[in-house]
Amino acid sequence: PLFRNIAPGHFAQLTPASQRHVTPIVEAIYGKKASELGGEEYWVAAETALGKVIEWIEANGEGKDGLLMGDKVCFADFALVSIFVWARIVLGEQSADWERISGWHGGKWKRMLSRFEQYLVYDA
């Protein structure tokens, strides 16, 4: 569900050639114009889905609730964090939408992303 609210901003940042290639594919998949993909229901669905992930993380126990596997970094942590990196870049770190995402679940996702900053390399 998060894709639908972030994708329109992502498409706007593509080169014209990439837009001509990607946009029709996405519009065919979703049956809507790329600019019309998002909506409040998808924000709610994304927050709810990530709430389930929080439940998995918290099942690791107190003090081991920062990573999916408890106290060890795993591939799934990187996969999850990559979604938040993408969202932050596309939406903009100062945007209301990024503030919304990073504030979900008591700021858990912003803290998780901060924990992985050491692994990130940004190449413009």
Accessible surface in RSA format (square Angstrom, percent):
REM  Atomic radii and reference values for relative SASA: ProtOr
REM  Chains: A
REM  Algorithm: Lee & Richards
REM  Probe-radius: 1.40
REM  Slices: 20
REM RES _ NUM      All-atoms   Total-Side   Main-Chain    Non-polar    All polar
REM                ABS   REL    ABS   REL    ABS   REL    ABS   REL    ABS   REL
RES PRO A   1    76.43  55.7  54.75  49.9  21.69  78.8  60.28  49.8  16.15 100.4
RES LEU A   2    16.55   9.2  15.77  11.3   0.77   1.9  15.79  11.1   0.76   2.1
RES PHE A   3    76.19  38.1  73.23  45.4   2.96   7.7  73.41  44.5   2.78   8.0
RES ARG A   4    33.37  14.0  33.37  17.0   0.00   0.0   8.71  11.9  24.66  14.9
RES ASN A   5    20.11  13.9   5.55   5.4  14.56  35.0   2.49   6.0  17.62  17.0
RES ILE A   6     0.06   0.0   0.00   0.0   0.06   0.2   0.02   0.0   0.05   0.1
RES ALA A   7     0.35   0.3   0.23   0.4   0.12   0.3   0.35   0.5   0.00   0.0
RES PRO A   8    36.82  26.8  27.68  25.2   9.14  33.2  29.89  24.7   6.93  43.1
RES GLY A   9    27.41  33.8   0.00   N/A  27.41  33.8  23.34  64.1   4.07   9.1
RES HIS A  10    60.22  32.9  60.06  41.7   0.16   0.4  40.29  41.5  19.92  23.2
RES PHE A  11    15.18   7.6  14.93   9.2   0.25   0.6  15.10   9.2   0.07   0.2
RES ALA A  12    77.46  71.2  47.73  73.7  29.73  67.6  54.92  77.3  22.54  59.7
RES GLN A  13   111.03  62.1  75.71  55.3  35.32  84.1  44.63  95.0  66.40  50.4
RES LEU A  14    43.49  24.2  32.98  23.6  10.51  26.4  35.43  24.9   8.06  21.7
RES THR A  15    83.07  59.1  77.66  78.7   5.41  12.9  77.47 104.1   5.60   8.5
RES PRO A  16    92.27  67.2  90.92  82.9   1.35   4.9  91.89  75.9   0.38   2.3
RES ALA A  17    60.34  55.5  52.65  81.3   7.69  17.5  53.42  75.2   6.92  18.3
RES SER A  18    41.36  35.0  36.69  49.0   4.68  10.8   8.81  18.8  32.55  45.6
RES GLN A  19    60.42  33.8  59.38  43.4   1.05   2.5  12.72  27.1  47.70  36.2
RES ARG A  20   166.96  70.1 148.42  75.7  18.53  44.1  80.80 110.4  86.16  52.2
RES HIS A  21   121.53  66.4 112.00  77.8   9.53  24.4  73.75  76.0  47.79  55.6
RES VAL A  22    43.37  28.5  43.26  39.2   0.11   0.3  43.37  37.7   0.00   0.0
RES THR A  23    31.12  22.1  31.12  31.6   0.00   0.0  26.90  36.1   4.22   6.4
RES PRO A  24    72.60  52.9  65.04  59.3   7.57  27.5  68.51  56.6   4.09  25.4
RES ILE A  25    85.20  48.5  81.07  60.4   4.13   9.9  85.04  61.2   0.16   0.4
RES VAL A  26    13.89   9.1  13.89  12.6   0.00   0.0  13.89  12.1   0.00   0.0
RES GLU A  27    44.89  25.8  41.22  31.2   3.66   8.7  12.17  23.5  32.72  26.7
RES ALA A  28    83.95  77.2  48.98  75.6  34.96  79.5  60.72  85.5  23.22  61.5
RES ILE A  29   123.84  70.5  90.52  67.4  33.32  80.3  97.72  70.4  26.13  70.9
RES TYR A  30    75.06  35.0  53.01  30.2  22.05  57.4  29.61  22.2  45.45  56.0
RES GLY A  31    66.03  81.4   0.00   N/A  66.03  81.4  35.97  98.7  30.06  67.3
RES LYS A  32    84.03  41.0  74.50  45.7   9.53  22.7  55.18  49.7  28.85  30.7
RES LYS A  33   128.34  62.6 125.28  76.9   3.06   7.3  79.56  71.6  48.78  52.0
RES ALA A  34     9.22   8.5   8.93  13.8   0.29   0.7   8.93  12.6   0.29   0.8
RES SER A  35    93.42  78.9  62.92  84.0  30.50  70.3  48.99 104.3  44.43  62.2
RES GLU A  36   101.09  58.0  88.69  67.1  12.40  29.5  38.42  74.3  62.67  51.2
RES LEU A  37     0.00   0.0   0.00   0.0   0.00   0.0   0.00   0.0   0.00   0.0
RES GLY A  38    27.52  33.9   0.00   N/A  27.52  33.9   9.29  25.5  18.23  40.8
RES GLY A  39    26.11  32.2   0.00   N/A  26.11  32.2  24.00  65.9   2.12   4.7
RES GLU A  40    98.38  56.5  89.62  67.8   8.77  20.9  61.17 118.3  37.22  30.4
RES GLU A  41   103.90  59.6  93.01  70.4  10.89  25.9  56.35 109.0  47.55  38.8
RES TYR A  42    45.25  21.1  45.24  25.7   0.00   0.0  23.30  17.5  21.95  27.1
RES TRP A  43    19.32   7.8  18.94   9.2   0.37   0.9   4.09   2.2  15.22  24.7
RES VAL A  44    79.14  52.1  78.50  71.1   0.64   1.5  79.01  68.7   0.13   0.3
RES ALA A  45    41.50  38.2  32.11  49.6   9.39  21.4  38.87  54.7   2.64   7.0
RES ALA A  46     2.83   2.6   1.27   2.0   1.56   3.5   2.83   4.0   0.00   0.0
RES GLU A  47    63.07  36.2  62.64  47.4   0.43   1.0  11.08  21.4  51.99  42.4
RES THR A  48    86.66  61.6  76.65  77.7  10.02  23.9  66.68  89.6  19.98  30.2
RES ALA A  49    48.27  44.4  38.72  59.7   9.55  21.7  45.26  63.7   3.01   8.0
RES LEU A  50    19.15  10.7  19.15  13.7   0.00   0.0  19.15  13.5   0.00   0.0
RES GLY A  51    16.27  20.1   0.00   N/A  16.27  20.1  14.11  38.7   2.15   4.8
RES LYS A  52   111.07  54.2 110.55  67.8   0.52   1.2  66.09  59.5  44.98  47.9
RES VAL A  53    19.99  13.2  19.99  18.1   0.00   0.0  19.99  17.4   0.00   0.0
RES ILE A  54    16.75   9.5  16.75  12.5   0.00   0.0  16.75  12.1   0.00   0.0
RES GLU A  55   100.21  57.5  91.50  69.2   8.71  20.7  38.50  74.5  61.71  50.4
RES TRP A  56   159.30  63.9 150.76  73.0   8.54  20.0 131.47  70.1  27.83  45.2
RES ILE A  57     0.00   0.0   0.00   0.0   0.00   0.0   0.00   0.0   0.00   0.0
RES GLU A  58    97.39  55.9  83.36  63.1  14.03  33.4  22.34  43.2  75.05  61.3
RES ALA A  59    87.02  80.0  46.00  71.0  41.02  93.3  58.73  82.7  28.29  75.0
RES ASN A  60    49.15  33.9  24.87  24.0  24.28  58.5   8.37  20.2  40.77  39.4
RES GLY A  61    31.65  39.0   0.00   N/A  31.65  39.0  31.65  86.8   0.00   0.0
RES GLU A  62   179.65 103.1 142.68 107.9  36.97  88.0  60.07 116.2 119.58  97.6
RES GLY A  63    70.69  87.2   0.00   N/A  70.69  87.2  37.84 103.8  32.85  73.6
RES LYS A  64    97.88  47.8  96.24  59.1   1.64   3.9  48.83  44.0  49.05  52.3
RES ASP A  65    52.77  37.0  52.51  52.3   0.26   0.6   1.47   3.5  51.30  51.2
RES GLY A  66    21.42  26.4   0.00   N/A  21.42  26.4  16.77  46.0   4.65  10.4
RES LEU A  67     0.67   0.4   0.67   0.5   0.00   0.0   0.67   0.5   0.00   0.0
RES LEU A  68    32.37  18.0  21.75  15.6  10.62  26.7  21.75  15.3  10.62  28.6
RES MET A  69   128.99  66.8 107.84  71.4  21.15  50.3  80.34  68.3  48.65  64.5
RES GLY A  70     4.52   5.6   0.00   N/A   4.52   5.6   2.44   6.7   2.08   4.7
RES ASP A  71    88.46  62.0  63.45  63.2  25.01  59.1  26.38  62.1  62.07  61.9
RES LYS A  72   147.59  72.0 143.94  88.3   3.65   8.7  91.15  82.0  56.44  60.1
RES VAL A  73    64.89  42.7  37.07  33.6  27.82  67.0  37.07  32.2  27.82  75.5
RES CYS A  74    33.66  25.5  25.78  28.8   7.87  18.5  29.93  75.8   3.73   4.0
RES PHE A  75   171.27  85.7 160.28  99.3  10.99  28.6 163.29  99.0   7.98  22.8
RES ALA A  76    45.37  41.7  40.37  62.3   5.00  11.4  42.30  59.6   3.08   8.1
RES ASP A  77     0.00   0.0   0.00   0.0   0.00   0.0   0.00   0.0   0.00   0.0
RES PHE A  78    79.26  39.7  75.32  46.7   3.95  10.3  75.74  45.9   3.52  10.1
RES ALA A  79    43.21  39.7  35.30  54.5   7.90  18.0  41.85  58.9   1.36   3.6
RES LEU A  80    19.09  10.6  16.56  11.8   2.53   6.4  18.57  13.0   0.53   1.4
RES VAL A  81     2.95   1.9   2.95   2.7   0.00   0.0   2.95   2.6   0.00   0.0
RES SER A  82    60.68  51.3  53.12  70.9   7.56  17.4  41.57  88.5  19.11  26.8
RES ILE A  83    76.18  43.4  74.19  55.3   1.99   4.8  76.18  54.9   0.00   0.0
RES PHE A  84     0.08   0.0   0.08   0.0   0.00   0.0   0.08   0.0   0.00   0.0
RES VAL A  85    20.21  13.3  20.21  18.3   0.00   0.0  20.21  17.6   0.00   0.0
RES TRP A  86    67.41  27.1  63.57  30.8   3.85   9.0  63.76  34.0   3.66   5.9
RES ALA A  87     0.00   0.0   0.00   0.0   0.00   0.0   0.00   0.0   0.00   0.0
RES ARG A  88    30.63  12.9  29.30  14.9   1.33   3.2   3.76   5.1  26.87  16.3
RES ILE A  89    93.92  53.4  74.77  55.7  19.15  46.2  80.88  58.2  13.03  35.4
RES VAL A  90    15.55  10.2   3.60   3.3  11.95  28.8   3.60   3.1  11.95  32.4
RES LEU A  91    32.64  18.2  12.47   8.9  20.16  50.7  15.59  10.9  17.05  45.9
RES GLY A  92    28.08  34.6   0.00   N/A  28.08  34.6  28.08  77.1   0.00   0.0
RES GLU A  93    93.40  53.6  85.75  64.9   7.65  18.2  20.34  39.3  73.05  59.6
RES GLN A  94   162.82  91.0 137.32 100.4  25.50  60.7  66.51 141.6  96.31  73.0
RES SER A  95    32.05  27.1  20.27  27.1  11.78  27.1  30.47  64.9   1.58   2.2
RES ALA A  96    84.43  77.6  65.97 101.8  18.46  42.0  72.77 102.5  11.66  30.9
RES ASP A  97    55.34  38.8  54.36  54.1   0.98   2.3   2.14   5.0  53.20  53.1
RES TRP A  98     2.50   1.0   2.50   1.2   0.00   0.0   0.77   0.4   1.73   2.8
RES GLU A  99    87.48  50.2  80.55  60.9   6.92  16.5  38.69  74.8  48.78  39.8
RES ARG A 100    80.55  33.8  66.63  34.0  13.92  33.1  37.55  51.3  43.00  26.1
RES ILE A 101     0.00   0.0   0.00   0.0   0.00   0.0   0.00   0.0   0.00   0.0
RES SER A 102     2.94   2.5   1.83   2.4   1.10   2.5   0.20   0.4   2.74   3.8
RES GLY A 103    45.46  56.1   0.00   N/A  45.46  56.1  29.53  81.0  15.93  35.7
RES TRP A 104    13.44   5.4  10.85   5.3   2.59   6.1  11.19   6.0   2.25   3.6
RES HIS A 105    60.09  32.8  30.22  21.0  29.88  76.4  40.16  41.4  19.94  23.2
RES GLY A 106    66.80  82.4   0.00   N/A  66.80  82.4  43.33 118.9  23.47  52.6
RES GLY A 107    14.16  17.5   0.00   N/A  14.16  17.5  13.05  35.8   1.11   2.5
RES LYS A 108    22.94  11.2  22.82  14.0   0.12   0.3  10.65   9.6  12.30  13.1
RES TRP A 109     0.00   0.0   0.00   0.0   0.00   0.0   0.00   0.0   0.00   0.0
RES LYS A 110    95.49  46.6  95.15  58.4   0.34   0.8  58.83  52.9  36.67  39.1
RES ARG A 111   134.52  56.5 126.21  64.3   8.31  19.8  75.83 103.6  58.69  35.6
RES MET A 112     6.52   3.4   1.95   1.3   4.57  10.9   5.95   5.1   0.57   0.8
RES LEU A 113     2.53   1.4   2.53   1.8   0.00   0.0   2.53   1.8   0.00   0.0
RES SER A 114    70.12  59.3  56.27  75.1  13.85  31.9  30.30  64.5  39.82  55.8
RES ARG A 115   117.51  49.3 101.98  52.0  15.53  37.0  45.94  62.8  71.57  43.4
RES PHE A 116     1.45   0.7   1.45   0.9   0.00   0.0   1.45   0.9   0.00   0.0
RES GLU A 117    64.45  37.0  55.57  42.0   8.89  21.2  39.94  77.3  24.51  20.0
RES GLN A 118   140.26  78.4  95.47  69.8  44.79 106.6  43.97  93.6  96.29  73.0
RES TYR A 119   109.72  51.2  82.61  47.0  27.11  70.5  61.01  45.8  48.70  60.0
RES LEU A 120    48.56  27.0  29.73  21.3  18.83  47.3  31.35  22.0  17.21  46.3
RES VAL A 121   138.26  91.0 105.57  95.6  32.69  78.8 109.12  94.8  29.14  79.0
RES TYR A 122   114.93  53.7  84.25  47.9  30.68  79.8  87.27  65.6  27.66  34.1
RES ASP A 123   136.23  95.4 100.23  99.8  36.00  85.1  30.42  71.6 105.81 105.5
RES ALA A 124   148.31 136.4  71.54 110.4  76.78 174.7 109.23 153.8  39.08 103.5
END  Absolute sums over single chains surface
CHAIN  1 A     7489.9       5891.4       1598.5       4641.2       2848.7
END  Absolute sums over all chains
TOTAL          7489.9       5891.4       1598.5       4641.2       2848.7
